[in-house]
Amino acid sequence: MKRDRTNWFPNSYWAIDGTKLDWIHYYDSKLGMAAKLKIDPLVDIYSEKIIGWSYSESETHIDHFRAIKSACATAQARPYLITYDGQSGHTSSKMQEIYDNIIAREGGSHYKHKAYRSSNPMEQILGRFQQQELNQMWWSDKQSIKARTMDSQPNMEFINKNKHLLKSREELIKAWEFCVNNWNSAKHPKFEKSRNEEIGRAHV
């Protein structure tokens, strides 16, 4: 299953990757503008559906656990494979025990991906999600780790001019959920159906 993608199916392979949410928002009266919120999305690799996430200003095993709990509640299933990055929260003994318990027991496994490797499908999925959804918001700083094109540069003059309209933390979370719903409802790039419909095949 790890090597032959034709053997993948909905909820067979999940991946999680915590990252900074590249959105500028109103933070507090002292700092004013900031991009402090981190997001911990979990994706079903076959369908590309974002099935779980957590928000925080940290990135600990507690955040990862919340994201996985959210994904399990959404999918009503457990994966055979789950991968993650090398962040200490994932490799902690507590999180490793959770991964041991969350995977389907027979033949299931989990491991960390090395950063920026082509074998990590999560990075390219999140890269497309960033470009197609998150960067479309005017308050995006567009500073993902792979931002290299002119389209990936923030319009800071416009943002500074409209900083009084920046979202609060709570409004930012609602905007994130809006982007996730757009992504999940959109047509999968390799299939005829949406990401929501593709993962739904697991329950047919």
N, C-alpha and C positions, 0 to 999 in steps of 0.2 A: 504494500500500500504506500510506503514511503517513496518508492522509486517510480512506480507506474501510475500515472495520473488517471488512466482509464478505470482504475479500480476505486477511485474516490466516489463518494456518494454523499448526500446531505447528512450532516452531523457525524461524518467519519473523522474529520480533521478540523480541529479548532486551533486558532493562533491568537495570542494576546501580546500587546505591545504598548507599554505606557509611553506617553510623550507629552510635551507641552502643547497646550491648545493655542495655536498661533493667532489668537484674537486679542486685540487691545480692548480693554474695558475700563470703566470707572472703578478704581480700587479703593482709595480713601482720600481724605482731605489733605493729607500730607504728600502722598505720592502722585495723586491725581490719576493720570493714565498709567496702566500697567498691563502686563500679560502674565498673570500669575497662575492661572488655572491650568492644572494638568488633567489629562484625560487618559483613561485606561480602557481602550476598546477591545472587544473580543469578537473575532470574525469566524464564521463558518467558511472554510476555504473553498469548498465546492461551489456554493451558491454566491459567495462574496457578501452575504448578508451580515451586517453588524447586529449581533444578537445579544450583546451585553456590554456594559461599560460602568465605570465609576468616575466620579469627579473628586479632586482634592487639590491641595497645594503642596502635597508631598507625593511620594511614590513608594509606598511600603507594601508589605505582604497583605496588610489589611485592605488596601485599595484593590490589589489583585483578587483577593478573596471576594470582595463585593462585586467585582466585574464578573467573576465566574458564577457566583450565586445568581446574578441577574441573567446570565446566559442560560443556565440550567432551568430557571423559571420560564424563560421564553421558549426554549427548544423542547422542554420536557423530554430530554434525552441526554446521554453522555457520549463523548467522543471516544474513538479508539486511539487517537493520537492528538496530543496538544503540544504546541511549541511556544517558546517565549524567548525574550532577549536575555542578555547576561546581567541585567540589573539585579542588585543584591536582594531585592524583595522576592524575586522569582527563585533565586538559588538558596534562599534561607531554608533551614531545616523544617520550619513550620509550613512553608509554601510547598516544599517538596513532598511533604506528607499529604497535603491537600491534593496535589496532582496525582499522587499514588492512588488516592481514594476516589478521585473524580472520573478517571478513565474507565472505560468498559474493561472488566477484569481480564477476560480471555484475549490474549494477544495485544492488549493495549500498551502504549508507551508514551513517554514525554521526554523532551530534551530541549536544551537551549540552542538557538541559532547564533552563529557568529555574525556580527554586524556587517551590513552592506554586502552580504553574499547573495548571489543570484538564486541560490537554493531556498531563500527565505521569501515565500510568496506574500507574507504579511506586509513587507515593506513596499512592494509594488502596488498592492491593493490600497494601502493607506496613502501612497503617493497620488494615485488617481482620485481617491476620495478628497484629498486636500485640494487638488487642482479643480475638480469638477463641482465641489460643493463648498468647502470651507473658505477657499480663496475668493468666492463670489461675493462674500459679505464685505461691505465697504470698510468695516473695522478690522479686517484681517491685516496682520503685519506681513503675511506671506513668507515668513522666515522659517520654513521647514528646513530640515538638515540637507535637503537636496535641491533647495531653491537656487537655480542657476540662470534662468531665462529672464528676459526683460519683463515678461508677464508676471514674474514672481517677485517683483519689487513693490513695496508698499507706497502708496501715494500719501506720504506723511504731511504734505502741505494741506491736502484735503482733510485728513484725519485731524490735524491740529485745529483747522478752521471749524470743524464740527465736533470737537471733543465734548462739548456740552450735551451732545446727543448720544454719547457712548452708552452702551448697555451696562447695567449692573451685573453682578455675578449671577443673580437669579435669572435675569433676562437672557444672559449668555447661555445658560443651561437650556432654556427653552429654545433658543436659536440652534443649539447643537442638536436637540431632538428633532427639530424641523429638518435639518440637513440630513440626519440619519434616515428619517422617513422618506425624504426625496431619493436618497441613494438606494434604499431597500426596495422602493417602488419602481425604480427605473429598470429598463431592460438590461439583462445580463449581456455583456459584450460578446459572449460565445454561444448564447442560447436564444431561443425565440421568446422566452418568457422573462418576467421580472425576477429579481433576486428573491423577493418574497415567494413567488410562485415556485421557483426552483427548489428552495428549501422545503416547501410544502409537499414536494413529491415524497418526502420521507414518511409522510403520514397517510399516503394514499394506499 
